[in-house]
């Protein structure tokens, strides 16, 4: 009998507990590499054979030395990144230890972290993206500002979600910000702002084929939530709506064209208000955050973390069968809270299937066979949270021009 692999899981954020548990249930030896600051968090310790911590993941040589030291006395067969920020770290480790048959290397990983790389590759594949330019050649920026009408978005190339994005309406403000960035300006891009409805497709991929793709729609674009201090919400899009088929096709084009191969992905598209066209916004090689996995699981019966773990084990010659999915509906509503530990006992609807357990946060996952009921609950909860709990983000996090 072939021994089950030893899997090194990188996590610079507290997430992926179900992934670790699924690996252990499959007989794997599970190693966790996380940050010193997360050492005492609520990890599923029963599923972890050993843990190593580092002060930061930002020094590639230190990360290599740490893993190399462990490998002197312990076999490591897989290296997996559980958080968005760890994707390139894991790729660099695979490159160094020549483990490229077990996951993406540096070039492929960039397509799932670097927003400029994503857009360039998508354009090469003929996938529609908002007009954009890197901030490398100043003459290219000048041409972009003259050719593309405002507003414009300036985005960090390797942040997650809407973090660090700024909106600009005047070219002189763009140039002011570019000069403020100094030597960091090449780590940003400029993009045409396309108003519309933002969707995310949460997927599982086996040997280059998308075998599961659940289409969900945000209540408000993440940029509005992040910079406007609003309440986050998303829900399953009714599967008979015409955009669902189009979004699944666009998602498959991205993931196959980018070469994900195996694993989980969270990919975002904007449906433009002006022309109804779909625009690719960004993708990732991970499970979506903000309780997306719980929403998808209660809507479909498929847990993205668990199935991703099984796919990792099938990557180098094993077998994998996707479980049968049901066609229910789920939704999430989340917000920062004024209260340290919000009292949610007044929320008693039987459709609540999960409650957020984070300090200064309030949130719920709901599920129903009726999409209208999910929509109703999210609307009601958003109003109650805004009235009784909501805390706006700090002003420094929502600057725009």
BALOBA-1460 file (C-alpha; in Angstrom, 3 decimals):
// residues 401
<rec num="1" residu="x" x="0.000" y="0.000" z="0.000"/>
<rec num="2" residu="x" x="1.365" y="3.421" z="-0.989"/>
<rec num="3" residu="x" x="1.984" y="5.561" z="2.115"/>
<rec num="4" residu="x" x="-0.146" y="8.676" z="2.362"/>
<rec num="5" residu="x" x="1.807" y="11.859" z="1.701"/>
<rec num="6" residu="x" x="3.147" y="14.382" z="4.152"/>
<rec num="7" residu="x" x="1.620" y="17.766" z="3.327"/>
<rec num="8" residu="x" x="3.120" y="21.092" z="4.390"/>
<rec num="9" residu="x" x="0.355" y="23.717" z="4.622"/>
<rec num="10" residu="x" x="1.262" y="27.416" z="4.592"/>
<rec num="11" residu="x" x="-1.167" y="29.762" z="6.333"/>
<rec num="12" residu="x" x="-0.434" y="33.399" z="7.126"/>
<rec num="13" residu="x" x="-4.082" y="33.787" z="8.203"/>
<rec num="14" residu="x" x="-6.342" y="31.644" z="10.354"/>
<rec num="15" residu="x" x="-8.212" y="29.632" z="7.737"/>
<rec num="16" residu="x" x="-8.401" y="26.211" z="6.138"/>
<rec num="17" residu="x" x="-9.303" y="24.157" z="9.200"/>
<rec num="18" residu="x" x="-11.577" y="21.871" z="7.180"/>
<rec num="19" residu="x" x="-8.751" y="21.381" z="4.666"/>
<rec num="20" residu="x" x="-6.380" y="20.226" z="7.424"/>
<rec num="21" residu="x" x="-9.029" y="17.926" z="8.878"/>
<rec num="22" residu="x" x="-9.773" y="16.410" z="5.459"/>
<rec num="23" residu="x" x="-6.094" y="15.655" z="4.878"/>
<rec num="24" residu="x" x="-5.832" y="13.962" z="8.262"/>
<rec num="25" residu="x" x="-8.996" y="11.950" z="7.600"/>
<rec num="26" residu="x" x="-7.348" y="10.684" z="4.407"/>
<rec num="27" residu="x" x="-4.379" y="9.410" z="6.427"/>
<rec num="28" residu="x" x="-1.907" y="12.178" z="5.605"/>
<rec num="29" residu="x" x="0.761" y="13.556" z="7.876"/>
<rec num="30" residu="x" x="-0.162" y="17.238" z="8.238"/>
<rec num="31" residu="x" x="2.439" y="19.936" z="8.889"/>
<rec num="32" residu="x" x="1.400" y="23.550" z="9.482"/>
<rec num="33" residu="x" x="3.714" y="26.482" z="8.799"/>
<rec num="34" residu="x" x="2.162" y="29.686" z="10.097"/>
<rec num="35" residu="x" x="3.073" y="32.969" z="11.755"/>
<rec num="36" residu="x" x="4.306" y="33.389" z="15.325"/>
<rec num="37" residu="x" x="1.287" y="35.625" z="15.976"/>
<rec num="38" residu="x" x="-1.099" y="32.792" z="15.013"/>
<rec num="39" residu="x" x="0.540" y="30.055" z="17.071"/>
<rec num="40" residu="x" x="-2.156" y="30.053" z="19.759"/>
<rec num="41" residu="x" x="-5.189" y="30.512" z="17.525"/>
<rec num="42" residu="x" x="-8.014" y="27.989" z="17.183"/>
<rec num="43" residu="x" x="-6.415" y="25.622" z="14.675"/>
<rec num="44" residu="x" x="-7.798" y="22.064" z="14.501"/>
<rec num="45" residu="x" x="-4.900" y="20.705" z="16.543"/>
<rec num="46" residu="x" x="-6.275" y="17.164" z="16.418"/>
<rec num="47" residu="x" x="-5.547" y="17.176" z="12.676"/>
<rec num="48" residu="x" x="-2.025" y="18.668" z="12.836"/>
<rec num="49" residu="x" x="1.045" y="16.486" z="13.400"/>
<rec num="50" residu="x" x="3.549" y="19.311" z="13.722"/>
<rec num="51" residu="x" x="3.570" y="23.107" z="13.612"/>
<rec num="52" residu="x" x="6.361" y="25.532" z="12.787"/>
<rec num="53" residu="x" x="6.030" y="29.311" z="13.057"/>
<rec num="54" residu="x" x="7.895" y="32.216" z="11.502"/>
<rec num="55" residu="x" x="7.796" y="35.934" z="12.365"/>
<rec num="56" residu="x" x="6.904" y="36.734" z="8.736"/>
<rec num="57" residu="x" x="6.554" y="35.040" z="5.352"/>
<rec num="58" residu="x" x="8.076" y="38.034" z="3.533"/>
<rec num="59" residu="x" x="11.707" y="36.838" z="3.416"/>
<rec num="60" residu="x" x="11.999" y="34.109" z="0.739"/>
<rec num="61" residu="x" x="15.446" y="32.948" z="1.889"/>
<rec num="62" residu="x" x="14.271" y="32.548" z="5.473"/>
<rec num="63" residu="x" x="11.268" y="30.533" z="4.287"/>
<rec num="64" residu="x" x="13.501" y="28.248" z="2.215"/>
<rec num="65" residu="x" x="15.897" y="27.767" z="5.127"/>
<rec num="66" residu="x" x="13.022" y="26.961" z="7.484"/>
<rec num="67" residu="x" x="11.547" y="24.298" z="5.191"/>
<rec num="68" residu="x" x="14.977" y="22.913" z="4.243"/>
<rec num="69" residu="x" x="15.794" y="22.409" z="7.919"/>
<rec num="70" residu="x" x="12.601" y="20.400" z="8.432"/>
<rec num="71" residu="x" x="13.273" y="18.354" z="5.304"/>
<rec num="72" residu="x" x="16.582" y="17.096" z="6.706"/>
<rec num="73" residu="x" x="14.703" y="14.664" z="8.945"/>
<rec num="74" residu="x" x="11.160" y="14.625" z="7.543"/>
<rec num="75" residu="x" x="9.816" y="13.782" z="4.096"/>
<rec num="76" residu="x" x="7.579" y="16.488" z="2.597"/>
<rec num="77" residu="x" x="5.542" y="15.429" z="-0.440"/>
<rec num="78" residu="x" x="3.249" y="18.439" z="-0.995"/>
<rec num="79" residu="x" x="3.372" y="22.156" z="-0.290"/>
<rec num="80" residu="x" x="-0.028" y="23.867" z="-0.254"/>
<rec num="81" residu="x" x="-0.928" y="27.540" z="0.352"/>
<rec num="82" residu="x" x="-4.165" y="28.121" z="2.251"/>
<rec num="83" residu="x" x="-4.328" y="31.923" z="1.973"/>
<rec num="84" residu="x" x="-4.110" y="34.216" z="-1.051"/>
<rec num="85" residu="x" x="-0.931" y="35.868" z="0.210"/>
<rec num="86" residu="x" x="0.827" y="32.487" z="0.477"/>
<rec num="87" residu="x" x="0.360" y="31.387" z="-3.150"/>
<rec num="88" residu="x" x="3.653" y="32.869" z="-4.381"/>
<rec num="89" residu="x" x="5.486" y="31.752" z="-1.238"/>
<rec num="90" residu="x" x="4.463" y="28.141" z="-1.852"/>
<rec num="91" residu="x" x="5.362" y="28.424" z="-5.537"/>
<rec num="92" residu="x" x="8.844" y="29.691" z="-4.671"/>
<rec num="93" residu="x" x="9.350" y="26.759" z="-2.292"/>
<rec num="94" residu="x" x="8.211" y="24.268" z="-4.959"/>
<rec num="95" residu="x" x="10.640" y="25.830" z="-7.437"/>
<rec num="96" residu="x" x="13.531" y="25.622" z="-4.984"/>
<rec num="97" residu="x" x="12.892" y="22.026" z="-3.929"/>
<rec num="98" residu="x" x="11.899" y="20.958" z="-7.489"/>
<rec num="99" residu="x" x="8.391" y="19.822" z="-6.509"/>
<rec num="100" residu="x" x="6.649" y="21.272" z="-9.568"/>
<rec num="101" residu="x" x="4.635" y="18.110" z="-10.179"/>
<rec num="102" residu="x" x="2.768" y="18.857" z="-6.950"/>
<rec num="103" residu="x" x="1.614" y="22.418" z="-7.681"/>
<rec num="104" residu="x" x="2.246" y="25.609" z="-9.639"/>
<rec num="105" residu="x" x="5.664" y="27.212" z="-9.878"/>
<rec num="106" residu="x" x="6.506" y="30.891" z="-9.953"/>
<rec num="107" residu="x" x="5.184" y="31.796" z="-13.414"/>
<rec num="108" residu="x" x="1.808" y="30.089" z="-13.020"/>
<rec num="109" residu="x" x="1.376" y="31.359" z="-9.460"/>
<rec num="110" residu="x" x="1.788" y="34.952" z="-10.668"/>
<rec num="111" residu="x" x="-1.332" y="34.542" z="-12.795"/>
<rec num="112" residu="x" x="-3.299" y="33.941" z="-9.604"/>
<rec num="113" residu="x" x="-1.737" y="36.738" z="-7.523"/>
<rec num="114" residu="x" x="-0.465" y="39.527" z="-9.774"/>
<rec num="115" residu="x" x="-3.311" y="41.639" z="-11.169"/>
<rec num="116" residu="x" x="-1.164" y="42.893" z="-14.054"/>
<rec num="117" residu="x" x="-0.166" y="39.344" z="-14.999"/>
<rec num="118" residu="x" x="-3.835" y="38.295" z="-14.829"/>
<rec num="119" residu="x" x="-4.977" y="41.051" z="-17.154"/>
<rec num="120" residu="x" x="-2.160" y="40.538" z="-19.626"/>
<rec num="121" residu="x" x="-2.823" y="36.803" z="-19.849"/>
<rec num="122" residu="x" x="-6.593" y="37.284" z="-20.101"/>
<rec num="123" residu="x" x="-6.151" y="39.728" z="-22.968"/>
<rec num="124" residu="x" x="-3.876" y="37.222" z="-24.735"/>
<rec num="125" residu="x" x="-6.631" y="34.612" z="-24.383"/>
<rec num="126" residu="x" x="-9.279" y="36.948" z="-25.819"/>
<rec num="127" residu="x" x="-11.077" y="37.304" z="-22.471"/>
<rec num="128" residu="x" x="-12.653" y="40.738" z="-22.022"/>
<rec num="129" residu="x" x="-10.973" y="42.897" z="-19.324"/>
<rec num="130" residu="x" x="-11.286" y="46.573" z="-18.424"/>
<rec num="131" residu="x" x="-8.709" y="48.696" z="-20.245"/>
<rec num="132" residu="x" x="-5.504" y="48.864" z="-18.192"/>
<rec num="133" residu="x" x="-1.826" y="49.758" z="-18.124"/>
<rec num="134" residu="x" x="1.064" y="48.927" z="-15.863"/>
<rec num="135" residu="x" x="2.804" y="51.848" z="-14.175"/>
<rec num="136" residu="x" x="6.213" y="51.232" z="-15.662"/>
<rec num="137" residu="x" x="6.525" y="53.485" z="-18.739"/>
<rec num="138" residu="x" x="5.270" y="56.975" z="-17.970"/>
<rec num="139" residu="x" x="4.497" y="57.532" z="-21.632"/>
<rec num="140" residu="x" x="2.094" y="54.548" z="-21.462"/>
<rec num="141" residu="x" x="0.363" y="56.118" z="-18.439"/>
<rec num="142" residu="x" x="0.055" y="59.420" z="-20.323"/>
<rec num="143" residu="x" x="-1.482" y="57.623" z="-23.295"/>
<rec num="144" residu="x" x="-3.890" y="55.693" z="-21.036"/>
<rec num="145" residu="x" x="-5.119" y="58.822" z="-19.247"/>
<rec num="146" residu="x" x="-5.689" y="60.581" z="-22.563"/>
<rec num="147" residu="x" x="-7.434" y="57.635" z="-24.201"/>
<rec num="148" residu="x" x="-9.574" y="56.190" z="-21.383"/>
<rec num="149" residu="x" x="-12.211" y="58.412" z="-19.755"/>
<rec num="150" residu="x" x="-12.303" y="58.664" z="-15.942"/>
<rec num="151" residu="x" x="-12.909" y="57.435" z="-13.342"/>
<rec num="152" residu="x" x="-9.795" y="55.275" z="-13.086"/>
<rec num="153" residu="x" x="-8.737" y="52.738" z="-10.483"/>
<rec num="154" residu="x" x="-5.185" y="52.399" z="-9.212"/>
<rec num="155" residu="x" x="-4.655" y="48.890" z="-7.866"/>
<rec num="156" residu="x" x="-1.778" y="47.197" z="-6.047"/>
<rec num="157" residu="x" x="-0.761" y="44.253" z="-8.179"/>
<rec num="158" residu="x" x="-0.595" y="41.718" z="-5.336"/>
<rec num="159" residu="x" x="-3.162" y="42.713" z="-2.731"/>
<rec num="160" residu="x" x="-6.375" y="40.722" z="-2.212"/>
<rec num="161" residu="x" x="-9.947" y="41.821" z="-2.884"/>
<rec num="162" residu="x" x="-10.373" y="45.637" z="-2.870"/>
<rec num="163" residu="x" x="-7.535" y="46.354" z="-0.430"/>
<rec num="164" residu="x" x="-5.377" y="49.313" z="-1.420"/>
<rec num="165" residu="x" x="-7.468" y="50.338" z="-4.448"/>
<rec num="166" residu="x" x="-7.979" y="54.062" z="-5.034"/>
<rec num="167" residu="x" x="-10.390" y="55.834" z="-7.371"/>
<rec num="168" residu="x" x="-9.301" y="58.889" z="-9.374"/>
<rec num="169" residu="x" x="-11.212" y="61.400" z="-11.473"/>
<rec num="170" residu="x" x="-8.404" y="63.817" z="-12.438"/>
<rec num="171" residu="x" x="-5.133" y="63.046" z="-14.207"/>
<rec num="172" residu="x" x="-3.091" y="65.372" z="-11.990"/>
<rec num="173" residu="x" x="-4.228" y="63.382" z="-8.932"/>
<rec num="174" residu="x" x="-3.074" y="60.184" z="-10.647"/>
<rec num="175" residu="x" x="0.369" y="61.659" z="-11.285"/>
<rec num="176" residu="x" x="0.557" y="62.965" z="-7.724"/>
<rec num="177" residu="x" x="-0.067" y="59.466" z="-6.401"/>
<rec num="178" residu="x" x="2.438" y="57.911" z="-8.834"/>
<rec num="179" residu="x" x="5.156" y="60.281" z="-7.657"/>
<rec num="180" residu="x" x="4.263" y="59.554" z="-4.017"/>
<rec num="181" residu="x" x="4.806" y="55.867" z="-4.683"/>
<rec num="182" residu="x" x="8.380" y="56.457" z="-5.830"/>
<rec num="183" residu="x" x="10.198" y="53.172" z="-6.396"/>
<rec num="184" residu="x" x="7.005" y="51.238" z="-5.584"/>
<rec num="185" residu="x" x="5.040" y="52.536" z="-8.560"/>
<rec num="186" residu="x" x="5.801" y="49.524" z="-10.782"/>
<rec num="187" residu="x" x="3.941" y="47.376" z="-8.230"/>
<rec num="188" residu="x" x="0.667" y="49.100" z="-9.211"/>
<rec num="189" residu="x" x="-1.538" y="49.287" z="-12.300"/>
<rec num="190" residu="x" x="-4.133" y="51.685" z="-13.654"/>
<rec num="191" residu="x" x="-7.498" y="50.379" z="-14.830"/>
<rec num="192" residu="x" x="-10.670" y="51.697" z="-16.370"/>
<rec num="193" residu="x" x="-13.504" y="51.681" z="-13.840"/>
<rec num="194" residu="x" x="-16.431" y="49.629" z="-15.163"/>
<rec num="195" residu="x" x="-19.594" y="50.196" z="-13.079"/>
<rec num="196" residu="x" x="-21.868" y="47.195" z="-12.833"/>
<rec num="197" residu="x" x="-22.783" y="44.093" z="-10.874"/>
<rec num="198" residu="x" x="-19.929" y="42.051" z="-9.393"/>
<rec num="199" residu="x" x="-20.067" y="38.247" z="-9.408"/>
<rec num="200" residu="x" x="-17.795" y="35.526" z="-8.065"/>
<rec num="201" residu="x" x="-17.537" y="31.977" z="-9.343"/>
<rec num="202" residu="x" x="-16.277" y="29.465" z="-6.808"/>
<rec num="203" residu="x" x="-14.765" y="26.436" z="-8.468"/>
<rec num="204" residu="x" x="-13.025" y="23.103" z="-8.203"/>
<rec num="205" residu="x" x="-10.633" y="21.998" z="-10.946"/>
<rec num="206" residu="x" x="-9.448" y="18.468" z="-11.716"/>
<rec num="207" residu="x" x="-6.624" y="17.909" z="-14.186"/>
<rec num="208" residu="x" x="-7.340" y="21.191" z="-15.972"/>
<rec num="209" residu="x" x="-11.119" y="20.738" z="-16.134"/>
<rec num="210" residu="x" x="-13.573" y="22.797" z="-14.106"/>
<rec num="211" residu="x" x="-15.781" y="20.166" z="-12.485"/>
<rec num="212" residu="x" x="-17.719" y="22.421" z="-10.109"/>
<rec num="213" residu="x" x="-18.600" y="26.096" z="-10.495"/>
<rec num="214" residu="x" x="-21.087" y="27.890" z="-8.262"/>
<rec num="215" residu="x" x="-22.076" y="31.398" z="-9.409"/>
<rec num="216" residu="x" x="-22.686" y="33.973" z="-6.689"/>
<rec num="217" residu="x" x="-23.430" y="37.693" z="-6.797"/>
<rec num="218" residu="x" x="-22.319" y="40.376" z="-4.352"/>
<rec num="219" residu="x" x="-25.011" y="42.637" z="-2.941"/>
<rec num="220" residu="x" x="-22.665" y="45.580" z="-3.560"/>
<rec num="221" residu="x" x="-19.305" y="45.739" z="-5.381"/>
<rec num="222" residu="x" x="-16.449" y="45.081" z="-2.960"/>
<rec num="223" residu="x" x="-14.892" y="48.445" z="-3.778"/>
<rec num="224" residu="x" x="-18.003" y="50.175" z="-2.463"/>
<rec num="225" residu="x" x="-17.994" y="48.052" z="0.682"/>
<rec num="226" residu="x" x="-14.287" y="48.454" z="1.360"/>
<rec num="227" residu="x" x="-14.036" y="52.178" z="0.764"/>
<rec num="228" residu="x" x="-17.558" y="53.174" z="1.719"/>
<rec num="229" residu="x" x="-17.546" y="51.265" z="4.981"/>
<rec num="230" residu="x" x="-20.647" y="49.325" z="4.033"/>
<rec num="231" residu="x" x="-21.981" y="45.883" z="4.831"/>
<rec num="232" residu="x" x="-20.704" y="42.894" z="2.863"/>
<rec num="233" residu="x" x="-23.143" y="40.459" z="1.330"/>
<rec num="234" residu="x" x="-23.275" y="37.793" z="-1.343"/>
<rec num="235" residu="x" x="-25.667" y="35.043" z="-2.376"/>
<rec num="236" residu="x" x="-26.259" y="32.242" z="-4.864"/>
<rec num="237" residu="x" x="-27.461" y="33.493" z="-8.237"/>
<rec num="238" residu="x" x="-30.607" y="31.624" z="-9.391"/>
<rec num="239" residu="x" x="-29.283" y="28.991" z="-11.763"/>
<rec num="240" residu="x" x="-31.837" y="29.659" z="-14.495"/>
<rec num="241" residu="x" x="-30.670" y="33.237" z="-15.038"/>
<rec num="242" residu="x" x="-28.912" y="33.738" z="-18.400"/>
<rec num="243" residu="x" x="-25.768" y="35.265" z="-16.892"/>
<rec num="244" residu="x" x="-25.042" y="32.050" z="-14.975"/>
<rec num="245" residu="x" x="-24.221" y="30.099" z="-18.135"/>
<rec num="246" residu="x" x="-22.108" y="32.969" z="-19.464"/>
<rec num="247" residu="x" x="-20.228" y="33.326" z="-16.166"/>
<rec num="248" residu="x" x="-19.479" y="29.620" z="-16.002"/>
<rec num="249" residu="x" x="-18.108" y="29.708" z="-19.541"/>
<rec num="250" residu="x" x="-15.965" y="32.782" z="-18.803"/>
<rec num="251" residu="x" x="-14.705" y="31.187" z="-15.591"/>
<rec num="252" residu="x" x="-13.706" y="27.993" z="-17.417"/>
<rec num="253" residu="x" x="-11.843" y="30.041" z="-20.034"/>
<rec num="254" residu="x" x="-9.868" y="31.800" z="-17.290"/>
<rec num="255" residu="x" x="-8.976" y="28.748" z="-15.229"/>
<rec num="256" residu="x" x="-8.043" y="26.511" z="-18.153"/>
<rec num="257" residu="x" x="-6.198" y="29.330" z="-19.912"/>
<rec num="258" residu="x" x="-4.271" y="30.252" z="-16.776"/>
<rec num="259" residu="x" x="-3.306" y="26.615" z="-16.131"/>
<rec num="260" residu="x" x="-4.617" y="26.084" z="-12.612"/>
<rec num="261" residu="x" x="-4.657" y="22.328" z="-13.153"/>
<rec num="262" residu="x" x="-5.886" y="21.150" z="-9.760"/>
<rec num="263" residu="x" x="-7.515" y="22.763" z="-6.748"/>
<rec num="264" residu="x" x="-9.951" y="25.501" z="-5.790"/>
<rec num="265" residu="x" x="-10.473" y="28.981" z="-7.171"/>
<rec num="266" residu="x" x="-12.443" y="32.155" z="-6.459"/>
<rec num="267" residu="x" x="-12.828" y="34.268" z="-9.624"/>
<rec num="268" residu="x" x="-14.576" y="37.616" z="-10.037"/>
<rec num="269" residu="x" x="-16.353" y="39.165" z="-13.024"/>
<rec num="270" residu="x" x="-18.153" y="42.457" z="-13.515"/>
<rec num="271" residu="x" x="-21.279" y="42.673" z="-15.660"/>
<rec num="272" residu="x" x="-21.119" y="46.207" z="-17.010"/>
<rec num="273" residu="x" x="-24.134" y="48.388" z="-16.466"/>
<rec num="274" residu="x" x="-23.540" y="50.195" z="-19.768"/>
<rec num="275" residu="x" x="-23.460" y="47.277" z="-22.211"/>
<rec num="276" residu="x" x="-24.250" y="44.120" z="-20.198"/>
<rec num="277" residu="x" x="-20.899" y="42.557" z="-21.138"/>
<rec num="278" residu="x" x="-18.864" y="40.447" z="-18.698"/>
<rec num="279" residu="x" x="-15.406" y="41.712" z="-17.725"/>
<rec num="280" residu="x" x="-12.830" y="39.565" z="-15.954"/>
<rec num="281" residu="x" x="-11.661" y="41.278" z="-12.732"/>
<rec num="282" residu="x" x="-9.423" y="38.802" z="-10.898"/>
<rec num="283" residu="x" x="-8.884" y="35.173" z="-9.959"/>
<rec num="284" residu="x" x="-7.136" y="33.176" z="-7.262"/>
<rec num="285" residu="x" x="-5.883" y="29.691" z="-6.443"/>
<rec num="286" residu="x" x="-7.735" y="29.385" z="-3.141"/>
<rec num="287" residu="x" x="-11.127" y="29.103" z="-1.488"/>
<rec num="288" residu="x" x="-12.953" y="32.425" z="-1.202"/>
<rec num="289" residu="x" x="-12.995" y="34.136" z="2.183"/>
<rec num="290" residu="x" x="-15.735" y="35.800" z="4.250"/>
<rec num="291" residu="x" x="-17.562" y="32.486" z="4.826"/>
<rec num="292" residu="x" x="-17.925" y="31.725" z="1.114"/>
<rec num="293" residu="x" x="-17.124" y="28.057" z="1.775"/>
<rec num="294" residu="x" x="-19.907" y="27.762" z="4.359"/>
<rec num="295" residu="x" x="-22.377" y="29.443" z="2.003"/>
<rec num="296" residu="x" x="-21.501" y="27.139" z="-0.891"/>
<rec num="297" residu="x" x="-21.593" y="24.056" z="1.329"/>
<rec num="298" residu="x" x="-25.064" y="24.774" z="2.713"/>
<rec num="299" residu="x" x="-26.379" y="25.624" z="-0.764"/>
<rec num="300" residu="x" x="-24.897" y="22.630" z="-2.582"/>
<rec num="301" residu="x" x="-23.611" y="20.119" z="-0.052"/>
<rec num="302" residu="x" x="-20.088" y="20.525" z="-1.453"/>
<rec num="303" residu="x" x="-17.427" y="21.778" z="0.962"/>
<rec num="304" residu="x" x="-14.741" y="23.496" z="-1.095"/>
<rec num="305" residu="x" x="-12.001" y="23.014" z="1.514"/>
<rec num="306" residu="x" x="-12.647" y="19.287" z="1.887"/>
<rec num="307" residu="x" x="-12.845" y="18.638" z="-1.852"/>
<rec num="308" residu="x" x="-9.720" y="20.714" z="-2.496"/>
<rec num="309" residu="x" x="-7.813" y="18.539" z="-0.012"/>
<rec num="310" residu="x" x="-8.942" y="15.408" z="-1.844"/>
<rec num="311" residu="x" x="-7.970" y="16.936" z="-5.189"/>
<rec num="312" residu="x" x="-4.468" y="17.650" z="-3.862"/>
<rec num="313" residu="x" x="-4.076" y="13.966" z="-3.052"/>
<rec num="314" residu="x" x="-5.285" y="12.972" z="-6.537"/>
<rec num="315" residu="x" x="-2.907" y="15.392" z="-8.275"/>
<rec num="316" residu="x" x="-0.063" y="12.917" z="-8.797"/>
<rec num="317" residu="x" x="-1.931" y="9.817" z="-9.836"/>
<rec num="318" residu="x" x="-4.781" y="9.262" z="-7.394"/>
<rec num="319" residu="x" x="-8.481" y="9.242" z="-8.200"/>
<rec num="320" residu="x" x="-11.133" y="11.802" z="-7.332"/>
<rec num="321" residu="x" x="-14.912" y="11.816" z="-7.635"/>
<rec num="322" residu="x" x="-16.927" y="14.984" z="-7.017"/>
<rec num="323" residu="x" x="-19.888" y="14.331" z="-4.676"/>
<rec num="324" residu="x" x="-23.377" y="14.910" z="-6.020"/>
<rec num="325" residu="x" x="-24.438" y="18.528" z="-5.510"/>
<rec num="326" residu="x" x="-27.885" y="19.790" z="-4.561"/>
<rec num="327" residu="x" x="-29.447" y="22.954" z="-5.984"/>
<rec num="328" residu="x" x="-30.162" y="24.958" z="-2.861"/>
<rec num="329" residu="x" x="-29.387" y="28.618" z="-2.227"/>
<rec num="330" residu="x" x="-27.161" y="30.351" z="0.280"/>
<rec num="331" residu="x" x="-26.171" y="33.835" z="1.320"/>
<rec num="332" residu="x" x="-23.712" y="35.680" z="3.566"/>
<rec num="333" residu="x" x="-23.972" y="39.031" z="5.330"/>
<rec num="334" residu="x" x="-20.955" y="40.386" z="7.272"/>
<rec num="335" residu="x" x="-19.936" y="43.633" z="8.934"/>
<rec num="336" residu="x" x="-17.493" y="45.173" z="11.324"/>
<rec num="337" residu="x" x="-19.256" y="45.668" z="14.671"/>
<rec num="338" residu="x" x="-18.998" y="48.334" z="17.328"/>
<rec num="339" residu="x" x="-19.332" y="45.649" z="19.973"/>
<rec num="340" residu="x" x="-16.385" y="43.438" z="20.840"/>
<rec num="341" residu="x" x="-18.608" y="40.352" z="20.985"/>
<rec num="342" residu="x" x="-21.957" y="41.207" z="19.376"/>
<rec num="343" residu="x" x="-25.022" y="39.554" z="20.898"/>
<rec num="344" residu="x" x="-26.826" y="37.860" z="17.997"/>
<rec num="345" residu="x" x="-29.432" y="36.012" z="20.045"/>
<rec num="346" residu="x" x="-32.159" y="38.177" z="18.507"/>
<rec num="347" residu="x" x="-31.521" y="36.606" z="15.096"/>
<rec num="348" residu="x" x="-33.596" y="33.427" z="15.315"/>
<rec num="349" residu="x" x="-34.610" y="32.502" z="11.771"/>
<rec num="350" residu="x" x="-34.240" y="28.766" z="11.112"/>
<rec num="351" residu="x" x="-32.428" y="29.516" z="7.833"/>
<rec num="352" residu="x" x="-29.330" y="30.648" z="9.785"/>
<rec num="353" residu="x" x="-26.777" y="27.851" z="9.348"/>
<rec num="354" residu="x" x="-23.606" y="29.590" z="10.525"/>
<rec num="355" residu="x" x="-22.719" y="32.591" z="12.722"/>
<rec num="356" residu="x" x="-19.439" y="34.501" z="12.470"/>
<rec num="357" residu="x" x="-17.174" y="34.050" z="15.483"/>
<rec num="358" residu="x" x="-14.713" y="36.954" z="15.222"/>
<rec num="359" residu="x" x="-14.098" y="39.839" z="17.553"/>
<rec num="360" residu="x" x="-15.737" y="43.079" z="16.398"/>
<rec num="361" residu="x" x="-17.561" y="41.291" z="13.580"/>
<rec num="362" residu="x" x="-21.136" y="40.232" z="13.056"/>
<rec num="363" residu="x" x="-22.239" y="37.931" z="10.287"/>
<rec num="364" residu="x" x="-24.481" y="35.087" z="9.238"/>
<rec num="365" residu="x" x="-24.703" y="32.411" z="6.592"/>
<rec num="366" residu="x" x="-28.255" y="31.531" z="5.597"/>
<rec num="367" residu="x" x="-29.590" y="28.756" z="3.381"/>
<rec num="368" residu="x" x="-32.946" y="27.933" z="1.815"/>
<rec num="369" residu="x" x="-34.473" y="26.129" z="-1.140"/>
<rec num="370" residu="x" x="-36.010" y="29.474" z="-2.127"/>
<rec num="371" residu="x" x="-33.660" y="32.190" z="-3.484"/>
<rec num="372" residu="x" x="-36.272" y="34.848" z="-2.700"/>
<rec num="373" residu="x" x="-36.134" y="33.879" z="0.981"/>
<rec num="374" residu="x" x="-32.332" y="34.228" z="0.996"/>
<rec num="375" residu="x" x="-32.654" y="37.662" z="-0.615"/>
<rec num="376" residu="x" x="-35.264" y="38.698" z="1.937"/>
<rec num="377" residu="x" x="-33.134" y="37.619" z="4.901"/>
<rec num="378" residu="x" x="-30.005" y="39.349" z="3.617"/>
<rec num="379" residu="x" x="-31.936" y="42.573" z="3.077"/>
<rec num="380" residu="x" x="-33.514" y="42.418" z="6.535"/>
<rec num="381" residu="x" x="-30.249" y="41.539" z="8.287"/>
<rec num="382" residu="x" x="-28.338" y="44.273" z="6.452"/>
<rec num="383" residu="x" x="-30.787" y="46.887" z="7.781"/>
<rec num="384" residu="x" x="-30.690" y="45.534" z="11.346"/>
<rec num="385" residu="x" x="-26.897" y="45.327" z="11.359"/>
<rec num="386" residu="x" x="-26.581" y="48.864" z="10.000"/>
<rec num="387" residu="x" x="-28.908" y="50.154" z="12.699"/>
<rec num="388" residu="x" x="-27.659" y="48.245" z="15.745"/>
<rec num="389" residu="x" x="-24.124" y="46.958" z="15.150"/>
<rec num="390" residu="x" x="-22.283" y="48.403" z="12.178"/>
<rec num="391" residu="x" x="-18.894" y="50.091" z="12.592"/>
<rec num="392" residu="x" x="-17.356" y="51.900" z="9.621"/>
<rec num="393" residu="x" x="-13.819" y="51.106" z="8.539"/>
<rec num="394" residu="x" x="-11.103" y="53.506" z="9.713"/>
<rec num="395" residu="x" x="-10.843" y="56.578" z="7.500"/>
<rec num="396" residu="x" x="-7.296" y="55.685" z="6.472"/>
<rec num="397" residu="x" x="-8.608" y="52.549" z="4.781"/>
<rec num="398" residu="x" x="-11.111" y="54.259" z="2.503"/>
<rec num="399" residu="x" x="-9.276" y="57.182" z="0.919"/>
<rec num="400" residu="x" x="-10.271" y="58.083" z="-2.633"/>
<rec num="401" residu="x" x="-9.827" y="61.082" z="-4.875"/>
